[in-house]
Amino acid sequence: MEKINIIIADVDYGYVKSLSSYLCEYHGDKFEIRCFSTKNEKNLEEYIDNNCNNIDILLMSPEFLNNININFNIKCLILLVN
């Protein structure tokens, strides 16, 4: 079975780390996860530009929306809000 490609991008690095750790521990056989925070926002933009056809789920905080060109080839965009 092919893994679901997920990107987690949030301004809170601790949240990104915790969520990705949980998903890897309990569902690691189902998901391929890439994590980004404000520290590597430029890398996120490059990753999306180069891999937009391979991204199944993009979990992103609204703070990234102004700086990232979201390609609509991404299958599912979920905004992370408080």
N, C-alpha and C positions, 0 to 999 in steps of 0.2 A: 504494500500500500504506500502510495506517495504521501509524503508529509505535507501538512498545511504550512505555508510560509507566512509567518507573523512578524510584523515590525511593531515594537513598543517604543514610543517616543513621548517623553514627558519631561517637564522642567525639574521634577523631583527625582533625582537619581536614586534615592533610597526606594522609592515606589517602583521604579523600573526594575531595579535589582531584585526586590522582593517578589514582584509578579512573575518575572522571568524564572526565578528560582523555583517558585511554586509550580509553574507550568512544566518546567523541565523535570522536576522530581516526580510529579504525579501523572504527567501526560507526555513525557519526553519522546515516546515512540510515535506520537501523532503530529508533533509540531517541530518546525525548524524556526528558531526565534533569533531575531536581530534586535539589539537594543541601542537606543540613542537618547542622549539628554542634551541640554543646552551646551554642554562642553564640546560636543561633536556634531553640532547642528549642520555644519557645512557637509560633513560626511553623510548625514541623513539625506540631504538634498541630492548629492551625487548618487547615493545608493538608489533612491527612488527613480532618478532619471535613467539609470543604467539597468534597472531591474523591474520596471513598472509592470511588465507582463507576467512576472513571476511572483508578485505579491498578492497573497490571498486576503489577508486581513491587515489593516493599518490601524493600530490603536494609537491615537495621538491627542495630546492636549491642545486646546485652541490657540495657545501662544505660538505654536509653530505655523499656523495657517497663513499668517501674513508674510512669512519668510520662505515658505516652501511652495513650489509650483506642483500642485497635486494633479497628477495625470489620471484621467478617469478610466484608465485600463485596470486600476486597482479594483478588485472585486468587492471589497467591503471596507468602508471607512467608518471607524467608530471614534467619536470624540470623547475624551476623558475629561469629565468635569467633576467638581466637588459637589 
